[in-house]
Amino acid sequence: QVQLVESGGGLVQPGGSLRLSCAASRITFRFYTMGWYRQAPGKQQELVADITGGGSTNYADTVKGRFTISRDDAKNTVYLQMNSLRPEDTAVYYCHAHFLNADYWGQGTQVAVSS
């Protein structure tokens, strides 16, 4: 019954911006570390960013300074603001929730950066 629902993906030109959202239900959201992962065609899945319940953040080197992860515990939602997008950011982006031995994934949302 746990559900992570992602939205905000789409097609954008290089240099553009998108904001991804992930709304969680049926979890005690404030306990969970929330993260965004991505997987490009033919490549392994990689961590993009995560944020703990206390607000500590971690970013992949490739997105530092361009992407910002944030959370709104009152709305059970985590966001990924993506600026200065590059073609190599093209991937399916997945929302992830982790607390102790609990581990949940969203369905993924496509981000395509192309001119």
C-alpha positions, 0 to 999 in steps of 0.5 A: 500500500506504500506509494511513491508517485512521481511527476514533473518529467518531460522534454526540455532544451539544454540549459532549461529547468524542470522540477520533479515531485514525489508524493509519498503515502502510507509511510511516516514520511519524516522518518525517511531518507528520500532520494532521487536516482536515475538510469539512462539507456544502457547505463547503471542506475546512479544516485542523483541526490538524497535528503535525510529527515533532518535535512542533510543533503548529498549530491552526485558530483555531476549535478552539484550546483545545478540540482537541489533536493528538498522536502516538505514533510507537511505534504509528504513530498520530496522535490528535485529542482533541476537547472542548467540541464544537459543532454547527459541528464537524460534518464528515467528518474526514480524516487526512493524512500529508505528507513531502517530496513524499509525500502520503496521505489517510485515508478519513474518519470522520464526526463529528456534533454534535447534540442 
